[in-house]
Amino acid sequence: MAFRKSKIVECAVTAPSFFWLTLLFVIPTIIVFAIAFKPADPYGGVGGGWTLHTILTLSNPNYPAIIWRTIWISIITTLFCVVLGIPTGYCLARVSARWRHILLVLIVVPFWTSFLVRVFAWKVLLHPDGFLKRMLVALDVLRPDSLLLYNDNAVLLVMVYTYLPFAILPIYAATEKFDFHLIEAARDLGATRFQTLFKVFLPGIQRGLITAFLVVFIPALGSYVIPDIVGGLSSEMIGNKIAQRTFVDRHLPHASALSALLTLAVLVPLIAIFGMQKRKSKEPPTLIETA
């Protein structure tokens, strides 16, 4: 009887979350997938009936290059953010409380400014006539005809800058709960710094690393403002094509098909990661985890 009562309480507590998840995520996703199989309306809407024509148009020879660019820029952005977030989160967890609060404020301060303003600030900074370009040319680091703007490197730089705080905060939250006595014990047992990092510290903050990966990779896949402003036509990503099909071409089924493709690109890694997590949770704990 007590078990049944606890189940009822658990369902009552989680019901609002499931309701909002279904209302704001599941239903819109189903609608997007459904529109992808609808014909386009001449007036920019969705026509009646069902068709596979929109799905077949995804075989456009330009799309594989755009999809590949979207994937590799998103992956490299995520890796840079996670790699930079690990030492930052470690330092935040180890400094005094006073400095920790100051550093956390400095990390969050950019969010007080409009996202568009920050991206346009990078456009001014990377402009061919900007201060950074002139300084690098004066130092003979760049040739006068080199471009810092309108290429994949500019997109990557601004995306790392934009999403880095999203990686730092979950890594810091996981590092703050980490037992640093395990590092001292590993060193006393003869482990090198390299072994301590990869066999003790990183496994100990695994949940923070996974969260950081997801909260950076997912929005990076759908990014379209940054490539549009600092990347130009040669750095288009899937998000740019979705925006173009929606607002310029007024072809909602095509935009939905691209969105469905992007959704699958997000869900497949998610399912794989959660599957690995579930499989690992069934494994017996290691000596470090037992300690």
N, C-alpha and C positions, 0 to 999 in steps of 0.2 A: 504493500500500500504506500509506504514511504517512497519507494523507488518510482512508482507511478506519479505521485505528487511532485517529485523533483523533476520528472520529465515534463509535466504540465507547466511547471514554473519556468523551466528552460525554454520550452517552445514559446511561452508568453513573452519572455525577455527577447528572444531572437526574432519574433514575428515582425516587429517594426522594421528591423534591418532588412529582412527578406522582402518585405513589402516595397521599401524604397529601392532596393536593388533590382527587383522585378520591374518596378515602374520606370526607373531612370536608366536602366541598363539593358535588361533582357528584352523588354518590349520594343524600345527604339532599335536595338540590334536586329530583331526579327523584321521590323518594318524596313530597315535598310536592305536586308537580304531580299525581302519580297519585291521592293521597287526595282532591284537589279534585274528581275525577270519580267519587268513590265516594259511596254513600248513607250517611246517619248511622245509627248504631246506637241503639236506645232506651236503652241503658245508658251512653251517652256514648262509645262506641267507633266503629269504622268497619265498616259493613255490607258484605255481599257484592254482587257485580254492579257495573254501571257506570251512571252517570246524568249528565245535563246540568243537572239541577234546581238544584244548588248554584251552578253558574256563572250560571244565569239569575237567581238571587236577588241577584246583585251589581248588578242594575238597580234596587235599592232607591233611592228618590228621596233618601234621606238621605246616601247614599254619595258622590255628586259633591261635596257641600259639605265632607265630611270629607276626601276625597282632595285637593280644592283647598287646604284649610287645611294639610294635611300637606305638600304641595308648596311652597306659598309660605313657610311658616314655615321649612322646611328650606333653601330657597334663600336667604332673607334671613339666616338664621343663618350659612350658609356664606359669604355675601358679607361680613358683618360680621367674621367670624373671619379671612378672608383679608385684608381691608382693614386690620384691626388687626395682623395678623401680619406684614405687609410692613415697616412701620417698626420693629416690635419685632425682627424678624429682622435688619434692617439694623443697628440699634444693637448687637445682640449680636455681630455679625460685626466691628464696628468698634472696640468698646471693648477695653481691655487684657485680657489673659488672666485676671488676678485677678478683675476685676469680671465678666467673662463667666461664670466658674464660679459666682460668687455669684448672678447673675441667673438662670442656668439652674436652680440649686437652688430659687430662689424660685418659678420657673415650675412645677417638678415637685412642690413641697411639697404642694399640694392633693391630689395623688394618694395621699398618705400617710394621708388621712382617707377614711372610707367614703363612697362616692358618695351613699348615702341620707342620711347625716348632713349632707352639704353641701347637698343639696336641701331638707331640712327646715330647715336654718339660713336659707336664703333665704325659706322660708315664714314663719318667725318674723320675719325682717327686713321682709318686705312685708305683714305682718299689719295689719289695720285699726287695731289698738291698738299697733302696733310703733313703735320709735323713729324709723324713717325717715319713716313717715306723719306722726307728730306734728311732726317737724322741718320737713317740707315745708309742712304746714298753718300752722305758726308763721311761716314765711317768706313766706306768701301765694302759694306756688307751686301748691298744690293746694287745692281746696275741701274742707271737712270731710266731704262725702258722697262724695268720690272714692275709688275702690278701686284699690290697687296689685296686689291678688291676684285670682286666679280670672278671668283674661282672657288673651287672646292675647299681649299685651305682656309679661306676667309670664313666660309660657312662653318667649317669644323671649329675654328677658333672661337667664333661668337657662340656657337652651341655649347662648347665646353664651359665658357664663361657663364652662360645663362643657366645651365643645369647643374653646375658644380655644387651649389648649396643644397640641392635636393639629394646629392650623394653624401655630402658631409654630415648632415643632421642625423640620418638613420645609422650611419657608421659610428658617429659619436655616441648616440644613445646606446648602441650595443657595446661599445668599448667601455662606457662608464660602468656597466654592470659586470664587466670582465674581471675575474680574480687575477690580479697581477702577481700574486704569489706563485702561480703556476709557472710564470716565466722564470722567476728566481729558482724554483725547484728544478726546472728543465736545465738551466745553466749549471746548477750545482751537480746535476747528474752527467754533465759533460757535453750537453748539446751546444752546438755553435749558434751564433746569432741567426744565421740563415735557417737552420733547423727549428729554432725556437719560433721564428716568424711563421714558417709554413706549416709546422706540425702542432703548434700550441696556440699562438695568438690568432691567426686567421680562422682556424676551425672554431675557436671560441667566440668569434664575432660573425659567424656564418650567416645568421639570420639578418644582421644588419647589412651584410654584403649583398644578400639576395634582394632585400628591400631596396637598397641603393640602386642595384642593377635594374630593377623593374621600374622604379619611379623616374629613372633617367631614360631608359631604352624606349618605353612606351610613348611618352610625349615626343621624343626625338624622331621616332618613326613618322609621326603625323605632322611634324613641323613644316610650316610653309611660309611664315612671315620672314624668318631669318634667311632662307635661301632666296626669297623674292627680293629682299632689300640689299643684301651683301653678296649674293651669289650670281644673280643674273640668269639669262637663258641657259647658259652652259652648266648650271648647277641645279637644275630643276629636280625636285623630289616628288614623291607620290602626292604629298599634301598640296603642292602647287597645282598638279593636274586636277585634283578633286575640286579645288577652289575655282580653277578655270572652267571646268565643266559645269559647276553650279552657278557661278555669277556672270560668266562671260558667254559661254555657249548655251546656257540654259538647258542643259541635257541632264536632268536629274537621274534617270536610270543609269547613265554612264558613270556619273559621280557616285551613285550608290554601289555600282559594281566595283569601282576602284576602292571605295570605303570598305566593302566586304572583303576584298583582297587584303587590305591593310589590317582589318580585324583578325583575319585568319593568321596573318603574320605575327600578330600579338598573342593570340590565343594558343597557337602551337607551342611557342617557347614556354608560355605559362604552364600549360598542361605537362610539358616535359619536366619543368623544374619541380612542380608539385609532385609529380610521379617519383622523381628522384628523392625528394624529401620524405615521401611516404615510405619508400623502400628503405631509406636509410634509418628511419625511425624504428623499423622492425629489426634492425641489426642489433646485436648485443653491444652495450656500451664499452668503450675503450678504457684503458687504465686511467688516462687523464680525465675523461668524463666521469669515471667512478670516483676519482679523487675530488 
